[in-house]
Amino acid sequence: MTLTATAPVQVVDKRSARAFVDTHVMPYADDYDRIGRVPEDLLRQVAAAGLWAPFLPAESGGAGMDLVTLGEVHEEVGRGCSSLRSLLTVHTMVAWTVQRWGTPGQRERWAPALAAGDVLGAFCLSEPGAGSDTAAITTTAVERGDGWLLNGVKKWTTSGQRADLFLVFARTAGSIGAFLVPRNAPGVQVRPIDDMLGTRASMLAEISFQDVVLGPDALLGPSGFTAGMVLTGTLDLGRYSVAAGSVGIVQACLEASAAYAAHRRVGGKALAELPLIQAKLSDMVTDARAARLLLAEAGRLKDAGESSTIMATWIAKYFASTAAVRHAAEAVQIHGANGCSPDYPVARLYRDAKVMEIIEGSNEIQRITIAGQAEREMTR
Ligand SMILES: Cc1cc2nc3c(=O)[nH]c(=O)nc-3n(C[C@H](O)[C@H](O)[C@H](O)COP(=O)(O)OP(=O)(O)OC[C@H]3O[C@@H](n4cnc5c(N)ncnc54)[C@H](O)[C@@H]3O)c2cc1C
């Protein structure tokens, strides 16, 4: 199924994204969580607001947005609904990859449709037997005639139930290739994965590819191009978006907790007057600001084309995701029993936050990477 944007692409910034989220997302995020999907109407509104891929250049249908601003926009979406932010993240990864690594023909065919939200993208790397260990993927793409024959199974594909275009990583003779695979290609099968712990409306799926025949134009980049650079760059941008979404979760925890603590009275006092509660709120304020600054630093380095952005993004994501888990737990605590009920958003924030420590580089992999870099720098 495809979407048709009904309004021209808008220029988005943090303020307009916040207004969009407050009106169209925040009031309904718990419902999306309960029904396990983001409704088509909202996807259309995201398209009309120009939120799908505003970083693409104008000739590809985007608004040429810088990556600092993109981070701010994804923070706002993450503040409202991590499931929607997850859909945005994987779509961003696909649109960016097409723009950055695609041939002129691939860009012309896909980029404007991705910018308009007429085509939604999903990112297929993980497999039943390969997650952190990306080198263990077993999906194969074998050259056949002037095209490819794709076989394998991808798991945990965010937006897999909904997306129209899959960016699939597969083994080729002696390398790994990145392939653009339309959902409706014969041999593609989608098995929904529902009832996850968090980001429950992000429409995950297991995707199997059985003798899927692809043309030569499915392979990203010129012939002989390996997917290593594509993987590094695409995962880096996805990680940046997840870091932004995690900052949004901390901010949402702060806003929900401050509002609740101002009104809930215990022993004749508002919770907000109690020193132990004030300590929790002040830690949320401080970590939200610190996480936002780390994210902005990573974004500035991206905009400047500095390769050090990759480590800055690892650090931003590590800090923001662990802060999200810590503060979501405290937000539930501040709400007491209400925090465990479906009547307040903090239970959802708590479940969503945990996912942030697993996706786009788990916490353990982040620590290994950050420590490895520190060791290299110290022993130079
Ligand atoms: C909600 C959700 C959405 C997702 N969306 C996508 C998607 O759109 N596309 C996609 O391709 N994938 C997606 N994934 C998969 C995700 O990328 C993987 O879950 C992640 O890479 C971790 O892999 P794994 O789950 O196989 O864990 P494993 O790799 O099996 O790791 C298990 C545990 O061991 C730890 N570990 C691994 N290696 C080491 C080590 N060397 N030292 C110490 N500890 C280690 C890990 O940190 C983890 O805690 C999604 C996952 C979730 C939960």
PDBQT file of the ligand as one rigid body, heavy atoms in Angstrom, charges set to zero:
ROOT
HETATM    1  C1  LIG A 401      11.972  -3.168  18.796  1.00  0.00    +0.000 C 
HETATM    2  C2  LIG A 401      13.115  -3.582  17.922  1.00  0.00    +0.000 A 
HETATM    3  C3  LIG A 401      13.217  -3.082  16.633  1.00  0.00    +0.000 A 
HETATM    4  C4  LIG A 401      14.243  -3.493  15.787  1.00  0.00    +0.000 A 
HETATM    5  N1  LIG A 401      14.293  -3.027  14.502  1.00  0.00    +0.000 NA
HETATM    6  C5  LIG A 401      15.233  -3.505  13.647  1.00  0.00    +0.000 A 
HETATM    7  C6  LIG A 401      15.247  -3.099  12.265  1.00  0.00    +0.000 A 
HETATM    8  O1  LIG A 401      14.435  -2.291  11.835  1.00  0.00    +0.000 OA
HETATM    9  N2  LIG A 401      16.177  -3.648  11.437  1.00  0.00    +0.000 N 
HETATM   10  C7  LIG A 401      17.102  -4.553  11.881  1.00  0.00    +0.000 A 
HETATM   11  O2  LIG A 401      17.937  -4.981  11.083  1.00  0.00    +0.000 OA
HETATM   12  N3  LIG A 401      17.129  -4.951  13.192  1.00  0.00    +0.000 NA
HETATM   13  C8  LIG A 401      16.218  -4.448  14.079  1.00  0.00    +0.000 A 
HETATM   14  N4  LIG A 401      16.216  -4.852  15.390  1.00  0.00    +0.000 N 
HETATM   15  C9  LIG A 401      17.209  -5.820  15.838  1.00  0.00    +0.000 C 
HETATM   16  C10 LIG A 401      18.325  -5.165  16.647  1.00  0.00    +0.000 C 
HETATM   17  O3  LIG A 401      19.174  -4.462  15.791  1.00  0.00    +0.000 OA
HETATM   18  C11 LIG A 401      19.050  -6.293  17.398  1.00  0.00    +0.000 C 
HETATM   19  O4  LIG A 401      18.159  -6.753  18.375  1.00  0.00    +0.000 OA
HETATM   20  C12 LIG A 401      20.335  -5.819  18.046  1.00  0.00    +0.000 C 
HETATM   21  O5  LIG A 401      21.304  -5.579  17.070  1.00  0.00    +0.000 OA
HETATM   22  C13 LIG A 401      20.874  -6.861  19.031  1.00  0.00    +0.000 C 
HETATM   23  O6  LIG A 401      20.971  -8.100  18.405  1.00  0.00    +0.000 OA
HETATM   24  P1  LIG A 401      20.302  -9.412  19.074  1.00  0.00    +0.000 P 
HETATM   25  O7  LIG A 401      18.943  -9.055  19.529  1.00  0.00    +0.000 OA
HETATM   26  O8  LIG A 401      20.422 -10.522  18.097  1.00  0.00    +0.000 OA
HETATM   27  O9  LIG A 401      21.162  -9.708  20.335  1.00  0.00    +0.000 OA
HETATM   28  P2  LIG A 401      22.552 -10.537  20.363  1.00  0.00    +0.000 P 
HETATM   29  O10 LIG A 401      23.471 -10.013  19.340  1.00  0.00    +0.000 OA
HETATM   30  O11 LIG A 401      22.230 -11.975  20.356  1.00  0.00    +0.000 OA
HETATM   31  O12 LIG A 401      23.076 -10.123  21.802  1.00  0.00    +0.000 OA
HETATM   32  C14 LIG A 401      22.469 -10.590  22.995  1.00  0.00    +0.000 C 
HETATM   33  C15 LIG A 401      23.057  -9.835  24.167  1.00  0.00    +0.000 C 
HETATM   34  O13 LIG A 401      24.473 -10.063  24.207  1.00  0.00    +0.000 OA
HETATM   35  C16 LIG A 401      25.147  -8.816  24.194  1.00  0.00    +0.000 C 
HETATM   36  N5  LIG A 401      26.408  -8.939  23.443  1.00  0.00    +0.000 N 
HETATM   37  C17 LIG A 401      26.577  -9.179  22.128  1.00  0.00    +0.000 A 
HETATM   38  N6  LIG A 401      27.884  -9.173  21.819  1.00  0.00    +0.000 NA
HETATM   39  C18 LIG A 401      28.564  -8.932  22.969  1.00  0.00    +0.000 A 
HETATM   40  C19 LIG A 401      29.941  -8.796  23.306  1.00  0.00    +0.000 A 
HETATM   41  N7  LIG A 401      30.895  -8.918  22.378  1.00  0.00    +0.000 N 
HETATM   42  N8  LIG A 401      30.256  -8.553  24.602  1.00  0.00    +0.000 NA
HETATM   43  C20 LIG A 401      29.299  -8.432  25.558  1.00  0.00    +0.000 A 
HETATM   44  N9  LIG A 401      27.981  -8.541  25.299  1.00  0.00    +0.000 NA
HETATM   45  C21 LIG A 401      27.614  -8.778  24.013  1.00  0.00    +0.000 A 
HETATM   46  C22 LIG A 401      24.209  -7.860  23.501  1.00  0.00    +0.000 C 
HETATM   47  O14 LIG A 401      24.491  -6.498  23.857  1.00  0.00    +0.000 OA
HETATM   48  C23 LIG A 401      22.880  -8.320  24.052  1.00  0.00    +0.000 C 
HETATM   49  O15 LIG A 401      22.679  -7.746  25.313  1.00  0.00    +0.000 OA
HETATM   50  C24 LIG A 401      15.212  -4.417  16.258  1.00  0.00    +0.000 A 
HETATM   51  C25 LIG A 401      15.118  -4.905  17.574  1.00  0.00    +0.000 A 
HETATM   52  C26 LIG A 401      14.087  -4.500  18.390  1.00  0.00    +0.000 A 
HETATM   53  C27 LIG A 401      14.017  -5.040  19.787  1.00  0.00    +0.000 C 
ENDROOT
TORSDOF 0
